[in-house]
Structure formats: C-alpha cells, structure tokens
Amino acid sequence: MTVKGVRAVRGATTVDADEAPLIHEATRELVTAIVARNGIGPEDVVSALFTMTPDLRSDFPARAVRELGWSDVPMLCTIEVDVRGALPRCIRALVHVESTLDRSAVRHVYLRGARVLRPDLARDGDESDRRDVSG
C-alpha cells in the first residue's frame, strides 16, 4: 500500500494588464497545469495560497479557481512583497496536496513571463496540461 503525504506544488504566471478576465484566465491556466503535471485529483487538494504583485488588484485568483470547482478548498490570496526590480504583474501559487509522489518528483509550473523566475523548472506545456481541474 502506498502512503500519501502532504506535498507543496509551486507555480507562477504573469498577465499583460491588471484586468479581472486576464487574472482569471492566467490563474486557471496555471492551476490546470499544476494539476495535470502532478496527477492531482480534486480530492487531493488540501489548500492553496495565491500571491499577486502589488500592481495587480482587479480580482482574486482564488475566485477563478473556485469557478473551476474548488469550492470546498481553503484558499487565501495576498500581496507579494514589493521588491524593487521584481517581475511585474505576477501571480504565484502554492498548492498543498496529498500525494504519493516523492518530494523530488513534484513538478512545479512556471508559465508565460514567469518562466524567468525558475528557468530550470519551466517547460513548454503538453496535452496533459489541458485536463480540467475539476476532475
């Protein structure tokens, strides 16, 4: 029998402007890729934390994820530390999941302009990234 443990999956993406539809689209794309790349089912998600850079304030990333079916997942949105020279218009995610994956096997996701944050982890999407996060 394989034992599940709690794992944290990181991810980040960017938007071109502070507009709610763009924040929703980018957040859904990010969460969908996190789920697909790590074989996460809706029942595996423990909680999620989203941060946005201070130049984004038109909507909450968690609202976009709730629209995808994560209505019973505890989520928190907050503002990223405002560091001079940091990547602008960036949305970050930290998703806690129950998983049988070893920590070293967790696949973190960096999309769009956020690829520069962790080029060692960023990669082009594949068909598995398009799976619906609601299961």
VMD Tcl script that draws the C-alpha trace (Angstrom):
set ca {
  {0.00 0.00 0.00}
  {1.35 3.40 -0.99}
  {1.18 6.05 1.70}
  {0.16 9.60 0.88}
  {1.97 12.59 2.32}
  {1.41 16.33 2.02}
  {3.35 17.96 -0.80}
  {3.61 21.61 -1.83}
  {3.49 22.48 -5.51}
  {4.71 25.91 -6.59}
  {3.83 27.84 -9.70}
  {3.76 31.29 -11.22}
  {2.48 33.10 -14.26}
  {2.06 36.65 -15.50}
  {-0.61 38.80 -17.10}
  {-0.29 41.68 -19.54}
  {-2.56 44.06 -17.62}
  {-4.47 44.41 -14.36}
  {-7.81 43.18 -15.67}
  {-10.01 40.60 -13.94}
  {-10.56 38.44 -17.06}
  {-6.78 38.23 -17.62}
  {-6.16 37.29 -13.98}
  {-8.84 34.61 -14.19}
  {-7.52 33.16 -17.43}
  {-3.89 33.05 -16.26}
  {-4.81 31.59 -12.87}
  {-6.95 28.85 -14.41}
  {-4.15 28.03 -16.86}
  {-1.62 27.83 -14.01}
  {-3.78 25.66 -11.74}
  {-4.76 23.39 -14.62}
  {-1.08 22.83 -15.44}
  {-0.20 22.17 -11.77}
  {-2.97 19.56 -11.55}
  {-2.13 17.89 -14.85}
  {1.63 17.72 -14.36}
  {1.29 16.20 -10.91}
  {-1.68 13.86 -11.37}
  {-3.70 15.71 -8.74}
  {-7.38 14.93 -8.27}
  {-9.84 17.36 -6.66}
  {-9.92 15.23 -3.50}
  {-6.11 15.54 -3.16}
  {-6.04 19.32 -2.68}
  {-5.60 20.40 0.94}
  {-5.29 24.18 0.48}
  {-3.93 26.85 -1.84}
  {-2.17 30.18 -1.34}
  {-2.04 32.77 -4.11}
  {0.02 35.93 -4.18}
  {-0.02 38.76 -6.67}
  {2.41 41.60 -7.17}
  {1.11 44.95 -5.87}
  {0.37 46.13 -9.43}
  {-2.48 43.58 -9.66}
  {-5.65 44.33 -7.73}
  {-8.64 43.88 -10.03}
  {-9.71 40.47 -8.67}
  {-8.76 37.48 -6.53}
  {-7.04 34.49 -8.17}
  {-9.00 32.20 -5.83}
  {-12.26 33.35 -7.43}
  {-11.08 31.97 -10.78}
  {-10.16 28.64 -9.17}
  {-13.49 28.37 -7.35}
  {-15.20 28.78 -10.72}
  {-13.32 25.62 -11.76}
  {-14.87 23.63 -8.93}
  {-12.55 24.07 -5.95}
  {-15.44 25.42 -3.85}
  {-14.53 23.34 -0.78}
  {-10.77 24.05 -0.86}
  {-9.46 26.59 1.67}
  {-7.69 29.33 -0.32}
  {-6.00 32.57 0.59}
  {-4.91 35.48 -1.59}
  {-2.32 38.03 -0.52}
  {0.05 40.65 -1.91}
  {3.60 39.66 -2.83}
  {6.46 41.57 -1.20}
  {7.10 44.73 -3.26}
  {10.78 44.24 -4.11}
  {12.38 46.77 -6.45}
  {13.07 45.18 -9.84}
  {10.81 42.17 -9.24}
  {8.86 40.65 -12.10}
  {5.71 42.78 -12.60}
  {2.11 41.56 -12.94}
  {2.95 38.16 -11.49}
  {0.59 35.64 -9.89}
  {2.16 32.92 -7.74}
  {0.57 29.77 -6.34}
  {1.47 27.37 -3.56}
  {-0.87 24.38 -3.62}
  {-0.78 21.82 -0.79}
  {-1.82 18.33 -1.85}
  {-1.93 14.81 -0.52}
  {0.18 12.73 -2.87}
  {2.16 9.53 -3.18}
  {4.84 11.41 -5.15}
  {8.27 11.79 -3.60}
  {9.07 15.43 -2.98}
  {11.74 15.26 -5.69}
  {9.10 14.09 -8.21}
  {6.78 17.08 -7.74}
  {6.63 19.16 -10.91}
  {6.45 22.89 -10.27}
  {4.96 25.08 -13.00}
  {6.23 28.40 -14.37}
  {4.30 29.84 -17.31}
  {4.36 32.90 -19.54}
  {6.69 35.64 -18.31}
  {7.23 33.84 -15.01}
  {9.48 31.31 -16.73}
  {12.36 33.69 -15.99}
  {11.87 33.10 -12.24}
  {12.84 29.43 -12.48}
  {14.11 28.58 -15.96}
  {15.37 25.29 -14.52}
  {11.75 24.28 -13.81}
  {9.93 25.99 -16.69}
  {8.99 23.92 -19.71}
  {6.55 24.11 -22.55}
  {3.09 22.76 -21.84}
  {1.87 19.49 -23.20}
  {-1.52 17.94 -23.78}
  {-1.78 16.80 -20.15}
  {-1.82 20.46 -19.06}
  {-5.23 20.90 -20.64}
  {-7.07 18.50 -18.32}
  {-9.99 20.03 -16.40}
  {-9.01 20.70 -12.76}
  {-12.45 19.67 -11.52}
  {-11.56 16.08 -12.38}
}
mol new
graphics top color blue
foreach p $ca { graphics top sphere $p radius 0.5 }
foreach p [lrange $ca 0 end-1] q [lrange $ca 1 end] { graphics top cylinder $p $q radius 0.2 }
display resetview
